[in-house]
Amino acid sequence: MKQIVFLFLSCFFFCGPLLSQKEKVKNQPYADQKLFHLGFHVGLHSQDMILTNVGVAGDDGKTWYGEIPSYSPGFTVGVIGDMYLNPNLNLRFSPTLHFGDKKFVFRSFEGADVADEPEFSTTVRSNYLMFPLDIKYSAFRINNYRPYVIGGVYGSMDLGRKKGNPLLLKSTDYGVQFGLGCDFYLPYFKLCPELKFCFGLADLLEKDRTDLQDAALMRYTQSLSKVTSRMIVLTFNFE
């Protein structure tokens, strides 16, 4: 995912020479003046969590701390509804599905016996249905390129939530997001690579674990005081 982000930013910043070229015939010269238009997007994302550790010491003297050691890419797909506000501003609503997972690793330090369960890992699959509402600010169009920045708020629901996991996250979240992209005007549609950063504001840690059949698993929930979400999303918009 880091390589994808680096490649996107390189393309974005190096498009300056392209924008400074002599004026050419414009594709879809009136595309941005429509009051409403629709589209869709597909792409990749990486889910992350900010874990606030407090540690928990059991009767055996072990204190546990959690982390997410690595990230795996997930799949993203959604639709786009765009409303024209003025020549530089658009209001966008883009319901999106993110299919992915996160690997949590819990390690014990104090009083831990290396041969006796020094580490515990679990994977939490999350299928987020997100409802972002964004403001898109676009620069002036030069030829068939138009860079933009975007930002707004979102709410989300986790459709892949299953009780009984060692670590359980709440089903609803909300947060803020911002990003950047560039519109490429092709003869029949716009292709828009877009990179977004999403920051959840809600505490997602489910502390009421009456669903656990093994009481020993409760120590992993008790070792955390707060969990908030983060996500990097790279999409290709077709409008």
Secondary structure, 3 states (H helix, E strand, C coil): CHHHHHHHHHHHHCCHHHHCCCCCCCCCCCHHHCCEEEEEEEEEEEEEEEEEECCCECCCCCEEEEECCCCCEEEEEEEEEEEEEECCEEEEECCEEEEEEEEEEEEECCCCCCCCCCEEEEEEEEEEEEEEEEEEEECCCECCEEEEEEEEEEEEEECCCCCCCCCCECCEEEEEEEEEEEEEECCCCEEEEEEEEEEECCCCECCCCCCCCCHHHHHHHHCEEEEEEEEEEEEEEEC
